Amino acid sequence: MREFMLATKNEGKLREFNHAFEGAGIRFVSLMDTPSAPDIEETGATYEDNALIKARAVATRTGRPTLADDSGIEIDAMPGELGVKSARFGAGKSQSEVNEIVLAILKNAKTRSTRYVCALALVDPADGREIVVTGTCEGIIHDRREGDGGFGFDPIFYVPEYGKTMAQLPLEVKNRISHRAKAIEKLKALI
């Protein structure tokens, strides 16, 4: 079993990646397990830039193959407000409060179309290899929070084909249809 670093302190992401790579001979450990984890500023203009910034920094610090993701939500009725800045939207507020802010902004919106976008960057310091892939998942912003699974915007990200929010979907389903799942499948094919 190969052990890769996952450049995150998010337990939900760690769980998703380990679940998604189950049976692939890869196990992830996160920055929560690394006492000297660097603080990494996401200064890139794109998801791909930010994923590479994080993967390079952690791979350099640890000397281990590192996978990083940068993801965000793009809401058509809120152009430019989220995207690569999704994690900074509503700074200082809980995710639950941020979701309520989005719901309030969209209360009378004519369109609620949205998408999750994910870029994954794998950096292997042993051979200098860098791989970047992306994935998207289309949906709509629900009119209320529903479900207690997932994390982030999942309780308000409604997937019409399933009639549920991402937070209501079983992990097995989410790990098949999400933006991250689609990027992971592309990455698996390359490694």
C-alpha positions as CSV (number, residue, x, y, z in Angstrom):
1,M,0.0,0.0,0.0
2,R,1.5,3.3,-1.1
3,E,1.0,6.2,1.3
4,F,0.4,9.7,-0.2
5,M,0.0,13.0,1.5
6,L,-3.3,14.7,1.1
7,A,-2.7,18.5,1.4
8,T,-5.7,19.2,3.6
9,K,-6.8,19.5,7.2
10,N,-10.4,18.7,6.2
11,E,-11.5,15.4,7.7
12,G,-14.4,15.1,5.2
13,K,-12.0,15.4,2.2
14,L,-9.6,12.8,3.8
15,R,-12.5,10.4,4.3
16,E,-13.7,10.9,0.7
17,F,-10.3,10.4,-0.8
18,N,-9.6,7.3,1.2
19,H,-13.0,5.9,0.3
20,A,-12.5,6.7,-3.4
21,F,-9.1,5.1,-3.6
22,E,-10.1,2.0,-1.7
23,G,-8.7,-1.0,-3.5
24,A,-6.3,1.1,-5.6
25,G,-3.3,0.4,-3.3
26,I,-3.2,4.0,-2.1
27,R,-3.8,5.4,1.4
28,F,-3.9,9.1,2.2
29,V,-2.7,10.8,5.4
30,S,-3.5,14.4,5.9
31,L,-1.8,17.5,7.2
32,M,-3.6,16.8,10.5
33,D,-1.0,14.0,10.9
34,T,1.9,16.3,10.0
35,P,3.1,18.5,12.9
36,S,5.3,20.6,10.7
37,A,2.6,21.2,8.0
38,P,3.1,24.4,6.2
39,D,0.5,27.2,6.1
40,I,-0.2,27.5,2.4
41,E,-1.7,30.7,0.9
42,E,-3.9,30.0,-2.2
43,T,-2.8,32.8,-4.4
44,G,-3.6,31.2,-7.8
45,A,-6.0,32.7,-10.3
46,T,-7.5,29.2,-11.1
47,Y,-8.4,26.0,-9.3
48,E,-5.5,24.3,-11.1
49,D,-3.0,27.0,-9.9
50,N,-4.1,26.6,-6.3
51,A,-4.0,22.8,-6.3
52,L,-0.5,22.9,-7.7
53,I,0.6,25.5,-5.1
54,K,-0.6,23.3,-2.3
55,A,0.7,20.0,-3.7
56,R,4.2,21.5,-4.4
57,A,4.5,23.0,-1.0
58,V,3.6,19.8,0.9
59,A,5.6,17.6,-1.4
60,T,8.7,19.8,-0.9
61,R,8.2,19.9,2.9
62,T,7.5,16.2,3.3
63,G,9.4,14.6,0.4
64,R,6.4,12.4,-0.2
65,P,4.0,12.2,-3.2
66,T,1.3,14.7,-2.5
67,L,-2.2,15.2,-3.8
68,A,-4.0,18.5,-3.4
69,D,-7.3,19.7,-4.5
70,D,-8.8,23.1,-5.0
71,S,-12.5,23.2,-5.4
72,G,-15.3,25.6,-5.2
73,I,-18.8,26.3,-6.1
74,E,-19.9,28.6,-9.0
75,I,-23.4,30.0,-8.7
76,D,-24.7,31.6,-11.9
77,A,-26.8,34.1,-10.0
78,M,-23.6,35.2,-8.0
79,P,-21.0,35.6,-10.8
80,G,-17.5,36.1,-9.5
81,E,-18.4,36.0,-5.8
82,L,-17.4,32.4,-5.2
83,G,-15.4,30.1,-7.5
84,V,-11.8,30.0,-6.5
85,K,-12.7,32.3,-3.6
86,S,-15.4,29.9,-2.2
87,A,-13.5,29.1,1.0
88,R,-13.1,32.8,1.7
89,F,-16.7,33.8,1.1
90,G,-18.3,34.7,4.5
91,A,-14.9,34.7,6.2
92,G,-15.2,34.3,10.0
93,K,-18.7,32.7,9.7
94,S,-19.5,29.0,10.1
95,Q,-20.3,27.0,7.0
96,S,-23.9,26.8,8.2
97,E,-24.1,30.6,8.3
98,V,-22.4,30.9,4.9
99,N,-25.1,28.5,3.5
100,E,-27.8,30.7,5.0
101,I,-26.2,33.8,3.4
102,V,-26.3,32.1,0.0
103,L,-29.9,31.0,0.5
104,A,-30.9,34.6,1.4
105,I,-29.1,36.1,-1.6
106,L,-30.9,33.6,-3.9
107,K,-34.3,33.9,-2.3
108,N,-35.9,35.6,-5.3
109,A,-33.3,34.6,-7.9
110,K,-34.7,33.5,-11.3
111,T,-31.9,31.0,-11.8
112,R,-30.4,28.8,-9.1
113,S,-28.0,26.8,-11.4
114,T,-24.7,26.0,-10.0
115,R,-21.7,23.7,-10.3
116,Y,-19.0,22.3,-8.1
117,V,-15.6,22.4,-9.7
118,C,-12.5,20.5,-8.6
119,A,-8.9,20.5,-9.7
120,L,-6.6,17.8,-8.4
121,A,-2.8,18.1,-8.6
122,L,-0.5,15.3,-7.8
123,V,3.2,16.1,-7.3
124,D,5.8,13.4,-6.8
125,P,9.1,14.8,-5.6
126,A,10.9,11.6,-6.4
127,D,10.6,12.0,-10.1
128,G,9.3,15.5,-10.5
129,R,6.0,14.4,-12.1
130,E,3.1,16.7,-11.9
131,I,-0.4,15.7,-13.0
132,V,-3.4,18.1,-12.9
133,V,-7.0,17.0,-13.7
134,T,-10.4,18.7,-13.2
135,G,-14.0,17.6,-12.7
136,T,-17.4,19.3,-12.5
137,C,-20.8,18.4,-11.1
138,E,-23.9,20.4,-12.1
139,G,-26.8,21.1,-9.8
140,I,-29.0,23.9,-8.4
141,I,-29.0,25.7,-5.1
142,H,-31.9,24.3,-3.1
143,D,-34.3,26.6,-1.3
144,R,-33.3,25.2,2.1
145,R,-30.6,23.2,3.9
146,E,-31.2,19.4,3.9
147,G,-29.1,16.5,5.0
148,D,-26.3,16.1,7.4
149,G,-23.7,14.2,5.3
150,G,-20.9,15.8,3.4
151,F,-19.5,19.2,4.2
152,G,-19.3,22.7,2.9
153,F,-22.1,23.6,0.5
154,D,-23.4,20.0,0.3
155,P,-26.6,20.7,2.3
156,I,-27.8,23.4,-0.3
157,F,-26.4,21.7,-3.5
158,Y,-29.4,19.9,-5.0
159,V,-28.8,17.2,-7.5
160,P,-32.0,17.0,-9.6
161,E,-31.3,13.5,-11.0
162,Y,-31.4,12.1,-7.4
163,G,-34.0,14.5,-5.9
164,K,-31.6,15.1,-3.0
165,T,-28.9,17.4,-1.8
166,M,-25.3,16.2,-1.8
167,A,-25.6,16.1,2.0
168,Q,-28.4,13.6,1.7
169,L,-26.7,11.2,-0.8
170,P,-24.9,8.1,0.5
171,L,-21.1,8.4,0.3
172,E,-21.0,5.7,-2.4
173,V,-23.3,7.8,-4.6
174,K,-21.5,11.1,-3.9
175,N,-18.2,9.4,-4.7
176,R,-19.5,8.4,-8.1
177,I,-21.1,11.7,-9.2
178,S,-19.4,14.6,-7.5
179,H,-16.9,17.0,-9.1
180,R,-14.2,15.4,-6.9
181,A,-15.2,11.9,-8.0
182,K,-15.0,12.8,-11.6
183,A,-11.5,14.4,-11.2
184,I,-10.4,11.3,-9.1
185,E,-11.5,8.9,-11.9
186,K,-9.4,10.9,-14.4
187,L,-6.4,10.8,-12.0
188,K,-6.7,7.1,-11.3
189,A,-6.5,6.5,-15.1
190,L,-3.2,8.4,-15.2
191,I,-1.5,6.9,-12.1
